[in-house]
Amino acid sequence: MIKFFFLVPILMCAIWVWYLNEHGYTLKEGLKGFTYIFIFNAILIGFFVTMIFVTK
């Protein structure tokens, strides 16, 4: 399961790029969204990794 954690931010960024293109925004205008995506995913992955070590 842990080997697939890298797919979550890639998928979310792809969805964000699609959203920006559909609504006529540039990637530079959506930079703040990418920052939020990476912060959210870092917290999420950190939580799951911590839970893996706690429950072993």
Steps between C-alpha positions, in 0.01 A plus 500: 500500500775745592656461155193668346507816714682690226199458270268712714675836442553418131130426457393811692738721297368351176144577607605853597668558160185376327286735712723797422494428127122455494441835670757696299763552770874470451723270704662807655159617625442156652835482680340556840278197440805283429652618827186400689496162325860424600449615860181293533669193355807539721277506808293207373802285416667595828190390690482165325871432543470585869203263533698222332782536753266539797303186419798272436 
